[in-house]
Amino acid sequence: MLKEFTEFLKQYNVIGLAIAIIIGGKLNQLASSLVNDFITPLILNPVLNALSIEKIAELSWKGVFYGNLLSSIIDFLIVAFVVFLLIKWVNRMAKVTSKTENKK
């Protein structure tokens, strides 16, 4: 039974998936903090102050509150960009490794 379980973990790469989920969650947490604690105060606060609004969540248009949506969009773009850079780096490393192996 233990052998079957270890084969299951190897076959479906469950450990790698679990690590990816954990790292993805932390990346999301980092992006949210970057938006809420850095980007919003530095870039958006002058706009919010001009509109006499304290928090981005209070942004609204005709009763529709879009501040949280705007924050989520910024969050998404940051995460997507970081994932793009990560994939680009992995592809570059794969090419370097491939060239090194071909020379041997």
N, C-alpha and C positions, 0 to 999 in steps of 0.2 A: 504494500500500500504506500509506503514511504517512497519507494522507487518510482511508482506511478505518479505520485505527486511531484517529485522533482522533474520527471520527464514532462509533465504538464507545464510546469514553470518554464522549462527550457523551450519547449515547443511553441508556446504562445507568447514567449517573452514578457511574461507578466511583471517581472521585476523592472524591466526597462519601461514598461507602461506606467507602473506605479511611480517610478522616479520622474517620468515626464509630467505626470499629473501634479506631483508635488512641486516641481520646479515651475510649471505653468501657473499654479496657484500663487506661488511667491512672486513670479513675474507680474502677475495681475495686481497683486498687493503693492508691489513697488511702483507700477505705473499709476495706480490710484493715488498713492502718496505723492508721487511727483506732480500729478495734476492738482490735487487738493492742497498740498502744502507748499508747492513751489511755483507752478505755472499760474494758478489762479491768483495768488497774492501778488506776484511780480507783474504779470502781464494784464490780467483781467481786472484787478482791483481799481486801477484808474477809471476803467469803463464803468465798473459797478458803482464807484463813488460818484461819477458823473450822473448816474441814473438814480442815486440815493438808495442803493440796495446794498445790504451788508453781506449777503451770501448769494452764491451763484444759483442756488436752488430757488431763489425768489424771482428770478427772471421770468417774465410772463408777457404774453401778447394776447389780448382779448380773453383773459381768463385761462389761457393754456400756459401752464408752467413748463418751460423748455430748458431751464437752467441745468437740471440733472441730466437731461438728454445731451446737452452740449458738453457737459463734463464727461459723460460716457463716451461720446464720439472722440474727444481728445484722448481719453484713456485707450480706446480701441486703436486709434492711429499710432500711438506710442508703442503699444504691444505688437501691432502688426509690423511696424518698422524694425523693432528689435528682433522679431522672428525672421524678417527678411534679411537683416544683417547677419544673423546667426547661420541661416541657410547658405548665404553667400560665402561666409567664412568656411563652412563645412565643405562646400563644393570646391573652394579654392584648395583646401587641405587635401581633398581627395585627388585633385589634379596633380598636386605636388607629389603625393605619395605614388600615384600612378606613373609619373615621369621617372621617379626614383627607381621604382621596381622595373620599369622597362629598360633602364640603362644597365641593369645587372645582367 
